[in-house]
Amino acid sequence: MTTPDRLAPQWRKSSQSGGDEGACVELSGLPGAVAVRDSKDPDGPRLVLPRPAFRALLTHLKTDDTA
């Protein structure tokens, strides 16, 4: 039996991702931060933002008419 690594990020797909079209963003909660990655490239680069910066990004995306 294997047990999950408590230190490994637990990724989840954003509810706003594009379904089966392949345009998916995955998030992982970290202590004091949120990691973001492209689901098509799980071993690729990751963006890690402090929680206040992640909240600011979400607010900007929700309110910016040009996004």
PDB file of N, H, CA, C and O in Angstrom:
ATOM      1  N   MET A   1       0.838  -1.168   0.000  1.00  0.00           N
ATOM      2  CA  MET A   1       0.000   0.000   0.000  1.00  0.00           C
ATOM      3  C   MET A   1       0.889   1.239   0.000  1.00  0.00           C
ATOM      4  O   MET A   1       1.873   1.299   0.736  1.00  0.00           O
ATOM      5  N   THR A   2       0.546   2.216  -0.816  1.00  0.00           N
ATOM      6  H   THR A   2      -0.254   2.166  -1.414  1.00  0.00           H
ATOM      7  CA  THR A   2       1.308   3.456  -0.830  1.00  0.00           C
ATOM      8  C   THR A   2       0.529   4.537  -0.099  1.00  0.00           C
ATOM      9  O   THR A   2      -0.701   4.528  -0.073  1.00  0.00           O
ATOM     10  N   THR A   3       1.259   5.455   0.486  1.00  0.00           N
ATOM     11  H   THR A   3       2.259   5.462   0.464  1.00  0.00           H
ATOM     12  CA  THR A   3       0.625   6.588   1.151  1.00  0.00           C
ATOM     13  C   THR A   3       1.030   7.855   0.421  1.00  0.00           C
ATOM     14  O   THR A   3       2.156   7.955  -0.065  1.00  0.00           O
ATOM     15  N   PRO A   4       0.127   8.822   0.336  1.00  0.00           N
ATOM     16  CA  PRO A   4       0.475  10.055  -0.367  1.00  0.00           C
ATOM     17  C   PRO A   4       1.577  10.812   0.356  1.00  0.00           C
ATOM     18  O   PRO A   4       1.635  10.827   1.586  1.00  0.00           O
ATOM     19  N   ASP A   5       2.439  11.431  -0.411  1.00  0.00           N
ATOM     20  H   ASP A   5       2.393  11.419  -1.410  1.00  0.00           H
ATOM     21  CA  ASP A   5       3.509  12.260   0.136  1.00  0.00           C
ATOM     22  C   ASP A   5       2.894  13.581   0.584  1.00  0.00           C
ATOM     23  O   ASP A   5       2.417  14.361  -0.240  1.00  0.00           O
ATOM     24  N   ARG A   6       2.906  13.824   1.871  1.00  0.00           N
ATOM     25  H   ARG A   6       3.294  13.190   2.540  1.00  0.00           H
ATOM     26  CA  ARG A   6       2.274  15.044   2.394  1.00  0.00           C
ATOM     27  C   ARG A   6       2.990  16.319   1.948  1.00  0.00           C
ATOM     28  O   ARG A   6       2.414  17.405   2.011  1.00  0.00           O
ATOM     29  N   LEU A   7       4.229  16.194   1.504  1.00  0.00           N
ATOM     30  H   LEU A   7       4.696  15.311   1.453  1.00  0.00           H
ATOM     31  CA  LEU A   7       4.964  17.366   1.054  1.00  0.00           C
ATOM     32  C   LEU A   7       4.775  17.640  -0.436  1.00  0.00           C
ATOM     33  O   LEU A   7       5.067  18.741  -0.902  1.00  0.00           O
ATOM     34  N   ALA A   8       4.293  16.656  -1.182  1.00  0.00           N
ATOM     35  H   ALA A   8       4.056  15.762  -0.803  1.00  0.00           H
ATOM     36  CA  ALA A   8       4.094  16.832  -2.618  1.00  0.00           C
ATOM     37  C   ALA A   8       2.845  17.677  -2.860  1.00  0.00           C
ATOM     38  O   ALA A   8       1.840  17.506  -2.169  1.00  0.00           O
ATOM     39  N   PRO A   9       2.899  18.583  -3.830  1.00  0.00           N
ATOM     40  CA  PRO A   9       1.707  19.381  -4.137  1.00  0.00           C
ATOM     41  C   PRO A   9       0.541  18.488  -4.554  1.00  0.00           C
ATOM     42  O   PRO A   9       0.729  17.505  -5.271  1.00  0.00           O
ATOM     43  N   GLN A  10      -0.639  18.828  -4.112  1.00  0.00           N
ATOM     44  H   GLN A  10      -0.792  19.627  -3.530  1.00  0.00           H
ATOM     45  CA  GLN A  10      -1.871  18.135  -4.501  1.00  0.00           C
ATOM     46  C   GLN A  10      -2.576  19.028  -5.520  1.00  0.00           C
ATOM     47  O   GLN A  10      -3.212  20.014  -5.150  1.00  0.00           O
ATOM     48  N   TRP A  11      -2.465  18.688  -6.779  1.00  0.00           N
ATOM     49  H   TRP A  11      -1.948  17.886  -7.080  1.00  0.00           H
ATOM     50  CA  TRP A  11      -2.978  19.518  -7.862  1.00  0.00           C
ATOM     51  C   TRP A  11      -4.466  19.273  -8.089  1.00  0.00           C
ATOM     52  O   TRP A  11      -4.951  18.148  -7.959  1.00  0.00           O
ATOM     53  N   ARG A  12      -5.183  20.345  -8.431  1.00  0.00           N
ATOM     54  H   ARG A  12      -4.789  21.258  -8.536  1.00  0.00           H
ATOM     55  CA  ARG A  12      -6.589  20.227  -8.822  1.00  0.00           C
ATOM     56  C   ARG A  12      -6.828  21.159 -10.002  1.00  0.00           C
ATOM     57  O   ARG A  12      -6.220  22.224 -10.106  1.00  0.00           O
ATOM     58  N   LYS A  13      -7.711  20.744 -10.873  1.00  0.00           N
ATOM     59  H   LYS A  13      -8.205  19.878 -10.789  1.00  0.00           H
ATOM     60  CA  LYS A  13      -8.017  21.540 -12.053  1.00  0.00           C
ATOM     61  C   LYS A  13      -8.938  22.686 -11.662  1.00  0.00           C
ATOM     62  O   LYS A  13      -9.885  22.504 -10.897  1.00  0.00           O
ATOM     63  N   SER A  14      -8.657  23.846 -12.186  1.00  0.00           N
ATOM     64  H   SER A  14      -7.888  23.994 -12.808  1.00  0.00           H
ATOM     65  CA  SER A  14      -9.500  24.997 -11.944  1.00  0.00           C
ATOM     66  C   SER A  14     -10.897  24.753 -12.507  1.00  0.00           C
ATOM     67  O   SER A  14     -11.049  24.186 -13.589  1.00  0.00           O
ATOM     68  N   SER A  15     -11.903  25.181 -11.774  1.00  0.00           N
ATOM     69  H   SER A  15     -11.780  25.642 -10.895  1.00  0.00           H
ATOM     70  CA  SER A  15     -13.278  25.037 -12.252  1.00  0.00           C
ATOM     71  C   SER A  15     -13.531  25.906 -13.485  1.00  0.00           C
ATOM     72  O   SER A  15     -14.518  25.700 -14.191  1.00  0.00           O
ATOM     73  N   GLN A  16     -12.661  26.864 -13.748  1.00  0.00           N
ATOM     74  H   GLN A  16     -11.859  27.031 -13.174  1.00  0.00           H
ATOM     75  CA  GLN A  16     -12.812  27.744 -14.899  1.00  0.00           C
ATOM     76  C   GLN A  16     -12.044  27.262 -16.121  1.00  0.00           C
ATOM     77  O   GLN A  16     -12.032  27.935 -17.152  1.00  0.00           O
ATOM     78  N   SER A  17     -11.407  26.107 -16.016  1.00  0.00           N
ATOM     79  H   SER A  17     -11.417  25.560 -15.179  1.00  0.00           H
ATOM     80  CA  SER A  17     -10.635  25.581 -17.134  1.00  0.00           C
ATOM     81  C   SER A  17     -11.562  25.114 -18.249  1.00  0.00           C
ATOM     82  O   SER A  17     -12.754  24.892 -18.038  1.00  0.00           O
ATOM     83  N   GLY A  18     -10.992  24.972 -19.425  1.00  0.00           N
ATOM     84  H   GLY A  18     -10.023  25.152 -19.596  1.00  0.00           H
ATOM     85  CA  GLY A  18     -11.770  24.731 -20.630  1.00  0.00           C
ATOM     86  C   GLY A  18     -12.167  23.300 -20.897  1.00  0.00           C
ATOM     87  O   GLY A  18     -12.235  22.921 -22.067  1.00  0.00           O
ATOM     88  N   GLY A  19     -12.430  22.487 -19.915  1.00  0.00           N
ATOM     89  H   GLY A  19     -12.374  22.795 -18.965  1.00  0.00           H
ATOM     90  CA  GLY A  19     -12.929  21.140 -20.151  1.00  0.00           C
ATOM     91  C   GLY A  19     -11.990  20.284 -20.969  1.00  0.00           C
ATOM     92  O   GLY A  19     -10.817  20.142 -20.622  1.00  0.00           O
ATOM     93  N   ASP A  20     -12.493  19.706 -22.062  1.00  0.00           N
ATOM     94  H   ASP A  20     -13.445  19.821 -22.344  1.00  0.00           H
ATOM     95  CA  ASP A  20     -11.709  18.780 -22.875  1.00  0.00           C
ATOM     96  C   ASP A  20     -10.884  19.462 -23.961  1.00  0.00           C
ATOM     97  O   ASP A  20     -10.170  18.782 -24.698  1.00  0.00           O
ATOM     98  N   GLU A  21     -10.962  20.765 -24.078  1.00  0.00           N
ATOM     99  H   GLU A  21     -11.542  21.317 -23.480  1.00  0.00           H
ATOM    100  CA  GLU A  21     -10.205  21.448 -25.127  1.00  0.00           C
ATOM    101  C   GLU A  21      -8.713  21.518 -24.852  1.00  0.00           C
ATOM    102  O   GLU A  21      -7.947  21.934 -25.722  1.00  0.00           O
ATOM    103  N   GLY A  22      -8.287  21.122 -23.670  1.00  0.00           N
ATOM    104  H   GLY A  22      -8.909  20.784 -22.964  1.00  0.00           H
ATOM    105  CA  GLY A  22      -6.870  21.103 -23.351  1.00  0.00           C
ATOM    106  C   GLY A  22      -6.336  22.383 -22.739  1.00  0.00           C
ATOM    107  O   GLY A  22      -5.164  22.439 -22.368  1.00  0.00           O
ATOM    108  N   ALA A  23      -7.160  23.411 -22.624  1.00  0.00           N
ATOM    109  H   ALA A  23      -8.112  23.365 -22.926  1.00  0.00           H
ATOM    110  CA  ALA A  23      -6.726  24.673 -22.031  1.00  0.00           C
ATOM    111  C   ALA A  23      -7.021  24.642 -20.531  1.00  0.00           C
ATOM    112  O   ALA A  23      -7.916  25.339 -20.054  1.00  0.00           O
ATOM    113  N   CYS A  24      -6.276  23.844 -19.805  1.00  0.00           N
ATOM    114  H   CYS A  24      -5.548  23.278 -20.192  1.00  0.00           H
ATOM    115  CA  CYS A  24      -6.560  23.650 -18.389  1.00  0.00           C
ATOM    116  C   CYS A  24      -5.445  24.198 -17.510  1.00  0.00           C
ATOM    117  O   CYS A  24      -4.258  24.063 -17.806  1.00  0.00           O
ATOM    118  N   VAL A  25      -5.867  24.813 -16.433  1.00  0.00           N
ATOM    119  H   VAL A  25      -6.832  24.923 -16.192  1.00  0.00           H
ATOM    120  CA  VAL A  25      -4.949  25.316 -15.423  1.00  0.00           C
ATOM    121  C   VAL A  25      -5.174  24.480 -14.175  1.00  0.00           C
ATOM    122  O   VAL A  25      -6.315  24.200 -13.808  1.00  0.00           O
ATOM    123  N   GLU A  26      -4.088  24.079 -13.522  1.00  0.00           N
ATOM    124  H   GLU A  26      -3.161  24.306 -13.820  1.00  0.00           H
ATOM    125  CA  GLU A  26      -4.189  23.351 -12.268  1.00  0.00           C
ATOM    126  C   GLU A  26      -3.577  24.187 -11.152  1.00  0.00           C
ATOM    127  O   GLU A  26      -2.606  24.916 -11.359  1.00  0.00           O
ATOM    128  N   LEU A  27      -4.164  24.068  -9.970  1.00  0.00           N
ATOM    129  H   LEU A  27      -4.953  23.476  -9.802  1.00  0.00           H
ATOM    130  CA  LEU A  27      -3.720  24.819  -8.804  1.00  0.00           C
ATOM    131  C   LEU A  27      -3.334  23.865  -7.689  1.00  0.00           C
ATOM    132  O   LEU A  27      -3.861  22.757  -7.589  1.00  0.00           O
ATOM    133  N   SER A  28      -2.411  24.308  -6.857  1.00  0.00           N
ATOM    134  H   SER A  28      -1.983  25.208  -6.939  1.00  0.00           H
ATOM    135  CA  SER A  28      -2.037  23.557  -5.672  1.00  0.00           C
ATOM    136  C   SER A  28      -1.804  24.536  -4.528  1.00  0.00           C
ATOM    137  O   SER A  28      -1.001  25.462  -4.643  1.00  0.00           O
ATOM    138  N   GLY A  29      -2.508  24.322  -3.434  1.00  0.00           N
ATOM    139  H   GLY A  29      -3.160  23.570  -3.341  1.00  0.00           H
ATOM    140  CA  GLY A  29      -2.303  25.150  -2.256  1.00  0.00           C
ATOM    141  C   GLY A  29      -1.024  24.741  -1.541  1.00  0.00           C
ATOM    142  O   GLY A  29      -0.805  23.562  -1.259  1.00  0.00           O
ATOM    143  N   LEU A  30      -0.199  25.708  -1.257  1.00  0.00           N
ATOM    144  H   LEU A  30      -0.377  26.665  -1.486  1.00  0.00           H
ATOM    145  CA  LEU A  30       1.051  25.499  -0.527  1.00  0.00           C
ATOM    146  C   LEU A  30       1.011  26.371   0.721  1.00  0.00           C
ATOM    147  O   LEU A  30       0.208  27.301   0.783  1.00  0.00           O
ATOM    148  N   PRO A  31       1.838  26.105   1.704  1.00  0.00           N
ATOM    149  CA  PRO A  31       1.859  26.975   2.880  1.00  0.00           C
ATOM    150  C   PRO A  31       2.182  28.425   2.475  1.00  0.00           C
ATOM    151  O   PRO A  31       3.302  28.725   2.065  1.00  0.00           O
ATOM    152  N   GLY A  32       1.205  29.300   2.594  1.00  0.00           N
ATOM    153  H   GLY A  32       0.295  29.056   2.928  1.00  0.00           H
ATOM    154  CA  GLY A  32       1.406  30.712   2.298  1.00  0.00           C
ATOM    155  C   GLY A  32       1.440  31.074   0.833  1.00  0.00           C
ATOM    156  O   GLY A  32       1.712  32.227   0.495  1.00  0.00           O
ATOM    157  N   ALA A  33       1.169  30.112  -0.064  1.00  0.00           N
ATOM    158  H   ALA A  33       0.948  29.176   0.210  1.00  0.00           H
ATOM    159  CA  ALA A  33       1.278  30.394  -1.499  1.00  0.00           C
ATOM    160  C   ALA A  33       0.317  29.491  -2.282  1.00  0.00           C
ATOM    161  O   ALA A  33      -0.276  28.558  -1.741  1.00  0.00           O
ATOM    162  N   VAL A  34       0.188  29.802  -3.569  1.00  0.00           N
ATOM    163  H   VAL A  34       0.670  30.560  -4.009  1.00  0.00           H
ATOM    164  CA  VAL A  34      -0.582  28.980  -4.504  1.00  0.00           C
ATOM    165  C   VAL A  34       0.297  28.732  -5.720  1.00  0.00           C
ATOM    166  O   VAL A  34       0.871  29.669  -6.276  1.00  0.00           O
ATOM    167  N   ALA A  35       0.405  27.488  -6.129  1.00  0.00           N
ATOM    168  H   ALA A  35      -0.061  26.728  -5.677  1.00  0.00           H
ATOM    169  CA  ALA A  35       1.162  27.131  -7.328  1.00  0.00           C
ATOM    170  C   ALA A  35       0.186  26.937  -8.483  1.00  0.00           C
ATOM    171  O   ALA A  35      -0.920  26.433  -8.292  1.00  0.00           O
ATOM    172  N   VAL A  36       0.601  27.339  -9.679  1.00  0.00           N
ATOM    173  H   VAL A  36       1.500  27.749  -9.834  1.00  0.00           H
ATOM    174  CA  VAL A  36      -0.210  27.231 -10.885  1.00  0.00           C
ATOM    175  C   VAL A  36       0.631  26.536 -11.948  1.00  0.00           C
ATOM    176  O   VAL A  36       1.814  26.837 -12.108  1.00  0.00           O
ATOM    177  N   ARG A  37       0.006  25.591 -12.684  1.00  0.00           N
ATOM    178  H   ARG A  37      -0.955  25.347 -12.554  1.00  0.00           H
ATOM    179  CA  ARG A  37       0.720  24.931 -13.771  1.00  0.00           C
ATOM    180  C   ARG A  37      -0.252  24.643 -14.918  1.00  0.00           C
ATOM    181  O   ARG A  37      -1.470  24.695 -14.746  1.00  0.00           O
ATOM    182  N   ASP A  38       0.301  24.344 -16.067  1.00  0.00           N
ATOM    183  H   ASP A  38       1.290  24.301 -16.207  1.00  0.00           H
ATOM    184  CA  ASP A  38      -0.453  23.945 -17.248  1.00  0.00           C
ATOM    185  C   ASP A  38      -0.648  22.432 -17.177  1.00  0.00           C
ATOM    186  O   ASP A  38       0.324  21.686 -17.061  1.00  0.00           O
ATOM    187  N   SER A  39      -1.893  21.981 -17.244  1.00  0.00           N
ATOM    188  H   SER A  39      -2.682  22.588 -17.338  1.00  0.00           H
ATOM    189  CA  SER A  39      -2.155  20.544 -17.106  1.00  0.00           C
ATOM    190  C   SER A  39      -1.569  19.724 -18.250  1.00  0.00           C
ATOM    191  O   SER A  39      -1.333  18.526 -18.096  1.00  0.00           O
ATOM    192  N   LYS A  40      -1.331  20.363 -19.401  1.00  0.00           N
ATOM    193  H   LYS A  40      -1.522  21.336 -19.526  1.00  0.00           H
ATOM    194  CA  LYS A  40      -0.734  19.639 -20.532  1.00  0.00           C
ATOM    195  C   LYS A  40       0.760  19.389 -20.327  1.00  0.00           C
ATOM    196  O   LYS A  40       1.347  18.548 -21.007  1.00  0.00           O
ATOM    197  N   ASP A  41       1.375  20.114 -19.393  1.00  0.00           N
ATOM    198  H   ASP A  41       0.899  20.797 -18.840  1.00  0.00           H
ATOM    199  CA  ASP A  41       2.811  20.010 -19.150  1.00  0.00           C
ATOM    200  C   ASP A  41       3.066  19.925 -17.642  1.00  0.00           C
ATOM    201  O   ASP A  41       3.651  20.841 -17.064  1.00  0.00           O
ATOM    202  N   PRO A  42       2.631  18.832 -16.998  1.00  0.00           N
ATOM    203  CA  PRO A  42       2.724  18.758 -15.543  1.00  0.00           C
ATOM    204  C   PRO A  42       4.143  18.794 -14.987  1.00  0.00           C
ATOM    205  O   PRO A  42       4.335  19.120 -13.816  1.00  0.00           O
ATOM    206  N   ASP A  43       5.129  18.469 -15.797  1.00  0.00           N
ATOM    207  H   ASP A  43       4.973  18.204 -16.749  1.00  0.00           H
ATOM    208  CA  ASP A  43       6.517  18.540 -15.341  1.00  0.00           C
ATOM    209  C   ASP A  43       7.197  19.839 -15.757  1.00  0.00           C
ATOM    210  O   ASP A  43       8.384  20.040 -15.500  1.00  0.00           O
ATOM    211  N   GLY A  44       6.446  20.706 -16.392  1.00  0.00           N
ATOM    212  H   GLY A  44       5.481  20.543 -16.601  1.00  0.00           H
ATOM    213  CA  GLY A  44       6.992  21.973 -16.882  1.00  0.00           C
ATOM    214  C   GLY A  44       7.040  23.035 -15.792  1.00  0.00           C
ATOM    215  O   GLY A  44       6.926  22.730 -14.605  1.00  0.00           O
ATOM    216  N   PRO A  45       7.210  24.273 -16.207  1.00  0.00           N
ATOM    217  CA  PRO A  45       7.340  25.372 -15.240  1.00  0.00           C
ATOM    218  C   PRO A  45       6.055  25.583 -14.439  1.00  0.00           C
ATOM    219  O   PRO A  45       4.952  25.267 -14.884  1.00  0.00           O
ATOM    220  N   ARG A  46       6.248  26.120 -13.263  1.00  0.00           N
ATOM    221  H   ARG A  46       7.145  26.377 -12.902  1.00  0.00           H
ATOM    222  CA  ARG A  46       5.136  26.430 -12.367  1.00  0.00           C
ATOM    223  C   ARG A  46       5.282  27.856 -11.879  1.00  0.00           C
ATOM    224  O   ARG A  46       6.390  28.343 -11.656  1.00  0.00           O
ATOM    225  N   LEU A  47       4.181  28.497 -11.722  1.00  0.00           N
ATOM    226  H   LEU A  47       3.281  28.101 -11.904  1.00  0.00           H
ATOM    227  CA  LEU A  47       4.149  29.838 -11.167  1.00  0.00           C
ATOM    228  C   LEU A  47       3.711  29.713  -9.721  1.00  0.00           C
ATOM    229  O   LEU A  47       2.646  29.163  -9.440  1.00  0.00           O
ATOM    230  N   VAL A  48       4.522  30.218  -8.800  1.00  0.00           N
ATOM    231  H   VAL A  48       5.387  30.664  -9.028  1.00  0.00           H
ATOM    232  CA  VAL A  48       4.181  30.168  -7.379  1.00  0.00           C
ATOM    233  C   VAL A  48       4.013  31.604  -6.897  1.00  0.00           C
ATOM    234  O   VAL A  48       4.938  32.414  -6.960  1.00  0.00           O
ATOM    235  N   LEU A  49       2.802  31.898  -6.410  1.00  0.00           N
ATOM    236  H   LEU A  49       2.051  31.240  -6.358  1.00  0.00           H
ATOM    237  CA  LEU A  49       2.480  33.244  -5.953  1.00  0.00           C
ATOM    238  C   LEU A  49       2.124  33.231  -4.471  1.00  0.00           C
ATOM    239  O   LEU A  49       1.429  32.326  -4.008  1.00  0.00           O
ATOM    240  N   PRO A  50       2.594  34.226  -3.727  1.00  0.00           N
ATOM    241  CA  PRO A  50       2.106  34.359  -2.353  1.00  0.00           C
ATOM    242  C   PRO A  50       0.578  34.531  -2.400  1.00  0.00           C
ATOM    243  O   PRO A  50       0.045  35.090  -3.358  1.00  0.00           O
ATOM    244  N   ARG A  51      -0.110  34.056  -1.376  1.00  0.00           N
ATOM    245  H   ARG A  51       0.323  33.603  -0.597  1.00  0.00           H
ATOM    246  CA  ARG A  51      -1.581  34.102  -1.393  1.00  0.00           C
ATOM    247  C   ARG A  51      -2.150  35.496  -1.671  1.00  0.00           C
ATOM    248  O   ARG A  51      -3.097  35.596  -2.451  1.00  0.00           O
ATOM    249  N   PRO A  52      -1.628  36.579  -1.078  1.00  0.00           N
ATOM    250  CA  PRO A  52      -2.182  37.901  -1.402  1.00  0.00           C
ATOM    251  C   PRO A  52      -2.015  38.256  -2.893  1.00  0.00           C
ATOM    252  O   PRO A  52      -2.901  38.876  -3.481  1.00  0.00           O
ATOM    253  N   ALA A  53      -0.906  37.873  -3.493  1.00  0.00           N
ATOM    254  H   ALA A  53      -0.186  37.370  -3.016  1.00  0.00           H
ATOM    255  CA  ALA A  53      -0.693  38.147  -4.914  1.00  0.00           C
ATOM    256  C   ALA A  53      -1.642  37.316  -5.775  1.00  0.00           C
ATOM    257  O   ALA A  53      -2.132  37.799  -6.796  1.00  0.00           O
ATOM    258  N   PHE A  54      -1.906  36.070  -5.371  1.00  0.00           N
ATOM    259  H   PHE A  54      -1.508  35.678  -4.541  1.00  0.00           H
ATOM    260  CA  PHE A  54      -2.842  35.226  -6.105  1.00  0.00           C
ATOM    261  C   PHE A  54      -4.245  35.810  -6.034  1.00  0.00           C
ATOM    262  O   PHE A  54      -4.953  35.841  -7.041  1.00  0.00           O
ATOM    263  N   ARG A  55      -4.660  36.278  -4.847  1.00  0.00           N
ATOM    264  H   ARG A  55      -4.086  36.253  -4.029  1.00  0.00           H
ATOM    265  CA  ARG A  55      -5.977  36.917  -4.714  1.00  0.00           C
ATOM    266  C   ARG A  55      -6.061  38.158  -5.583  1.00  0.00           C
ATOM    267  O   ARG A  55      -7.086  38.399  -6.220  1.00  0.00           O
ATOM    268  N   ALA A  56      -4.990  38.952  -5.619  1.00  0.00           N
ATOM    269  H   ALA A  56      -4.156  38.756  -5.102  1.00  0.00           H
ATOM    270  CA  ALA A  56      -4.981  40.155  -6.462  1.00  0.00           C
ATOM    271  C   ALA A  56      -5.088  39.783  -7.939  1.00  0.00           C
ATOM    272  O   ALA A  56      -5.789  40.459  -8.692  1.00  0.00           O
ATOM    273  N   LEU A  57      -4.413  38.734  -8.359  1.00  0.00           N
ATOM    274  H   LEU A  57      -3.843  38.186  -7.748  1.00  0.00           H
ATOM    275  CA  LEU A  57      -4.496  38.271  -9.741  1.00  0.00           C
ATOM    276  C   LEU A  57      -5.928  37.866 -10.079  1.00  0.00           C
ATOM    277  O   LEU A  57      -6.456  38.263 -11.118  1.00  0.00           O
ATOM    278  N   LEU A  58      -6.558  37.080  -9.209  1.00  0.00           N
ATOM    279  H   LEU A  58      -6.130  36.758  -8.365  1.00  0.00           H
ATOM    280  CA  LEU A  58      -7.940  36.663  -9.458  1.00  0.00           C
ATOM    281  C   LEU A  58      -8.880  37.862  -9.534  1.00  0.00           C
ATOM    282  O   LEU A  58      -9.749  37.919 -10.404  1.00  0.00           O
ATOM    283  N   THR A  59      -8.705  38.814  -8.628  1.00  0.00           N
ATOM    284  H   THR A  59      -7.999  38.768  -7.921  1.00  0.00           H
ATOM    285  CA  THR A  59      -9.538  40.020  -8.656  1.00  0.00           C
ATOM    286  C   THR A  59      -9.353  40.761  -9.966  1.00  0.00           C
ATOM    287  O   THR A  59     -10.332  41.194 -10.573  1.00  0.00           O
ATOM    288  N   HIS A  60      -8.130  40.913 -10.405  1.00  0.00           N
ATOM    289  H   HIS A  60      -7.335  40.561  -9.912  1.00  0.00           H
ATOM    290  CA  HIS A  60      -7.849  41.595 -11.665  1.00  0.00           C
ATOM    291  C   HIS A  60      -8.500  40.862 -12.842  1.00  0.00           C
ATOM    292  O   HIS A  60      -9.116  41.491 -13.702  1.00  0.00           O
ATOM    293  N   LEU A  61      -8.364  39.542 -12.878  1.00  0.00           N
ATOM    294  H   LEU A  61      -7.864  39.031 -12.179  1.00  0.00           H
ATOM    295  CA  LEU A  61      -8.934  38.774 -13.974  1.00  0.00           C
ATOM    296  C   LEU A  61     -10.463  38.853 -13.995  1.00  0.00           C
ATOM    297  O   LEU A  61     -11.071  38.860 -15.065  1.00  0.00           O
ATOM    298  N   LYS A  62     -11.074  38.913 -12.828  1.00  0.00           N
ATOM    299  H   LYS A  62     -10.580  38.907 -11.959  1.00  0.00           H
ATOM    300  CA  LYS A  62     -12.532  38.976 -12.743  1.00  0.00           C
ATOM    301  C   LYS A  62     -13.076  40.349 -13.129  1.00  0.00           C
ATOM    302  O   LYS A  62     -14.210  40.455 -13.596  1.00  0.00           O
ATOM    303  N   THR A  63     -12.281  41.400 -12.939  1.00  0.00           N
ATOM    304  H   THR A  63     -11.360  41.315 -12.560  1.00  0.00           H
ATOM    305  CA  THR A  63     -12.790  42.755 -13.159  1.00  0.00           C
ATOM    306  C   THR A  63     -12.245  43.416 -14.411  1.00  0.00           C
ATOM    307  O   THR A  63     -12.760  44.459 -14.813  1.00  0.00           O
ATOM    308  N   ASP A  64     -11.230  42.856 -15.041  1.00  0.00           N
ATOM    309  H   ASP A  64     -10.812  42.009 -14.715  1.00  0.00           H
ATOM    310  CA  ASP A  64     -10.614  43.454 -16.227  1.00  0.00           C
ATOM    311  C   ASP A  64     -11.398  43.086 -17.474  1.00  0.00           C
ATOM    312  O   ASP A  64     -11.506  41.908 -17.815  1.00  0.00           O
ATOM    313  N   ASP A  65     -11.951  44.091 -18.160  1.00  0.00           N
ATOM    314  H   ASP A  65     -11.863  45.048 -17.883  1.00  0.00           H
ATOM    315  CA  ASP A  65     -12.738  43.860 -19.363  1.00  0.00           C
ATOM    316  C   ASP A  65     -11.889  43.418 -20.549  1.00  0.00           C
ATOM    317  O   ASP A  65     -12.435  42.893 -21.519  1.00  0.00           O
ATOM    318  N   THR A  66     -10.573  43.614 -20.505  1.00  0.00           N
ATOM    319  H   THR A  66     -10.129  44.041 -19.717  1.00  0.00           H
ATOM    320  CA  THR A  66      -9.719  43.289 -21.640  1.00  0.00           C
ATOM    321  C   THR A  66      -9.137  41.893 -21.556  1.00  0.00           C
ATOM    322  O   THR A  66      -8.480  41.448 -22.497  1.00  0.00           O
ATOM    323  N   ALA A  67      -9.359  41.186 -20.453  1.00  0.00           N
ATOM    324  H   ALA A  67      -9.892  41.548 -19.688  1.00  0.00           H
ATOM    325  CA  ALA A  67      -8.783  39.843 -20.276  1.00  0.00           C
ATOM    326  C   ALA A  67      -9.456  38.824 -21.157  1.00  0.00           C
ATOM    327  O   ALA A  67      -9.092  37.649 -21.131  1.00  0.00           O
TER     328      ALA A  67
END
